[in-house]
Amino acid sequence: MTDLLCHFSDDAQRVVWQPCWQAWESLQQTFLQAHHEPAFWQAKTGNLSLLAQAVARAGGCAVQDFQTLNTAVRGKTADGWQGRLDVWLQFHGQIHAIQASQQWLDWRRQDKQQMIRHELQQLRQTLQQLQLPPLWQPAGLLIIPWFSRRKENDSPLSDEQCLQLHAELCQLPEVDVVSYFPAATRQFCSADEERWLPGCSLIWQAVR
C-alpha cells in the first residue's frame, strides 16, 4: 500500500485537493529525514503549520491564527467580520475559514467513531456561530495522531489494518479523509516503549 491514503466526498474535491495532500506528504517525508521522527507527533499548531506550508507549495495561500482587527472607520472591519480562525486559506479561487481540533486516539478503541463524530459536531457548532463574509467557506478539520498500547507479543500495524482504519473513517458522511501511515515509522514507539505511534489522519468537513 502507499503511505498516503485519500478519500474525497466527490470528484471535484479530488481535483482541487489532491495536489495539496501530495505536498503535505512530501513535507512529512522531509521532516522525517531531517529529524528522524514524524511531524505529526507535533501539537495542533505544528500540524497546522505543515498544512499551511502544503497549501503554499500547491499554489495557494494560508495564514494561521488569522485575525481581523477592528481598525476600519465607524468601528467595522473592512470585510464586516472580526474574530480569529485557526487557519484562513485561499486555494483554487476559494476562501476557506477553518477551525481545527487535534485528538490522539487509540486505534483499537471501539467507540472511536462516536468520539470523532462528537469532535466534528463541536467544530461545526463553533463555525455556525461565526458570522463570516458570504464568500468564505467554513470547514472543520480534525487531526488524529493514532496510537495503541503495546501488548505482549504485539506487532506494528499491518497494511491491512491501516487500510481498514482508513476505510472506517471514510464511512463518516460528507467528509474528506487523508490518512498517512508511513512504512518507515509504523514500528516507532513512544520513549517509554508503551505505545505504538503508527500514523495520522486528517478529517475535513465542510460546514454548509
Secondary structure by P-SEA (a helix, b strand, c coil): cccbbbbbccaaaaaccaaaaaaaaaaaaaaaaacccccccccaaaaaaaaaaaaaaacccccccccccccccccccccccccccccccccccbbbbbbbccccccccccaaaaaaaaaaaaaaaaaaaccccccbbbbbbbbbbbbbbbccccccccaaaaaaaaaaaaccccbbbbbbbccccccccccccccccccbbbbbbbcc
